[in-house]
Amino acid sequence: MAIIKVKNINDNLDNVINYAKNGEKTEHGILVTSVNCTSKNAYEDMMLVKKSFHKETGRLGYHIIQSFEGKEVSPEQANDIGEQLVEQLFGDKYQAIICTHTNKFNVHNHIILNSVSFIDGKKYHNSNAEIALLKRKSDELCSDYDLSVLETPRARKTVEVFDKRIAKYNRSDGKMQKIKADIDEAIQINNTLGDFEKYLEARGYYFFQDKRYYTIESPYFSRHIRLERAFGEDYSRYSIEDRIYDENKSQEARVTINMKYAGKKYSGPKIDKIRLKFSPFYRRYVHWLYVLGKLPCKNQYESKSSEYYKQKQESINIMEEFSFIAKHHIKSTDDLKICELWFEKELEYKKGTREELYVKLKKASTPEEKLSIKNEVGFLTHEINQDANELKVCRRFMKRQKVVKEEVKKVKEAIAIATIDKNINNDDRVR
């Protein structure tokens, strides 16, 4: 079971991100992943969102620490759990970077969450209900990975408090009420369970395959919602089925739902706040902009879905992989495996060399000798980080290649079946 702690980041966001990305604690970047931003330029990407919505002050972000018990989970699994946690709770609106540290006895994740949404510029509010949802989702993911669960009177009491906060959140949150209204509408309009599911799927909902209860993903956010847990017994699978087949229910008009995210886009002249404070001529210039109707400018809205940002990140990953293939002249799977093995050996050799330099640095007596060794360590660290990133891209491409092979195999099987059916039909006609 993972223990969750949440800290507010009010200043020095870059220092917190650099601490989380520390190469010596994250296997030199291998255990660093990101959501809706790049791992390499996470701070710059987050600040770009803040600047675009003019929200560079106040609370800058949140530092979430997800700590696992001892060595019950591998670093790779811990990183996957942290990434899934962020994707399901914040992936629709917020940027985050997930860094898994292995320098202590227990493996733990450092998750840095941007406080400003890249969709609408709204700030994330870290309420008790949100913390309860965060901890509950973390526990569910740990259960999926067969990790231990903390069972003590205090833990049970904490769970009860969380359940009350979640229930209150489901009753008061606007998005949850929209989801509930959509489900009620689908129940009223449709006459079969299959039509009920298709109706909601056409409006952006996704149903997870489970015969015991309904778990969905909505167009409002990517958080997985188990309907019975969120809205009560009336929304269990069997209750929904009974409500659909109720002959006395009223038939209402079908309402088309077209959910889109609208991001603000400022098109007016940019105002320099520092010059505005110290320059009287600049203040006069801004005054005349206002008199002539150029200020204040209205914000324009540009509709973009959450899929746009996910696809953007996927495009960046694909470009990195293509660049890797061209750079290392990859022509086959064997070349990929050789490349992976080579980078692993290079990292092992360079890490060993750096450890030797650290020993020499402790024994160095003169400032000149220390400076020379530090420069060597810095150069070697830079090479290690580059090799670690290349190894990460190599492994990611190997995973993608397996998925592509499976898809190609399915297509070939479908073509072969279609060809056989066509030949059989032709033979029947000849006869």
Number of C-alpha atoms within 10 A of each C-alpha: 22 23 14 19 14 15 12 15 18 12 13 10 19 14 11 17 21 12 12 22 26 16 20 13 17 19 20 21 24 22 24 27 21 20 23 25 21 19 19 15 9 22 21 13 17 27 19 14 21 21 13 15 19 12 17 15 10 10 17 21 24 21 20 19 21 22 19 22 17 12 13 14 21 13 21 14 13 26 24 17 22 25 22 17 21 27 21 17 18 22 21 25 24 26 26 28 26 29 31 31 25 18 12 10 10 15 23 27 27 24 26 28 25 29 26 26 21 25 20 19 21 14 17 18 11 13 11 14 20 17 18 21 19 21 20 17 19 22 20 15 19 19 13 10 14 12 17 15 14 14 9 9 9 10 12 12 11 12 15 12 15 21 18 13 19 21 16 13 19 18 14 11 10 11 14 19 14 12 17 18 12 18 18 15 19 22 26 20 19 19 18 12 18 9 15 20 17 15 21 20 16 12 15 14 19 18 16 13 10 9 8 9 16 19 20 19 18 20 21 18 17 20 20 16 18 17 20 17 17 19 17 11 13 13 21 20 18 14 12 20 16 14 18 21 15 13 9 7 13 8 12 11 8 12 10 9 11 9 12 13 17 15 20 18 14 15 10 13 12 7 11 10 10 8 12 15 10 10 11 11 11 16 16 12 13 18 13 13 14 13 11 9 9 14 14 11 12 12 12 13 13 13 13 14 16 19 10 10 19 15 12 13 16 13 12 11 16 16 11 15 21 13 13 17 17 10 9 11 11 16 10 8 11 10 14 19 14 12 17 19 13 14 19 14 11 16 21 12 12 16 17 12 13 19 12 12 17 15 10 14 17 9 11 14 10 8 9 10 13 16 13 12 18 15 11 14 19 13 12 17 18 13 15 24 17 15 21 22 17 19 22 18 22 21 16 14 20 16 11 13 13 11 12 12 11 11 12 12 12 12 12 12 12 12 12 12 12 12 12 12 12 12 12 11 11 11 10 9 8 6 5
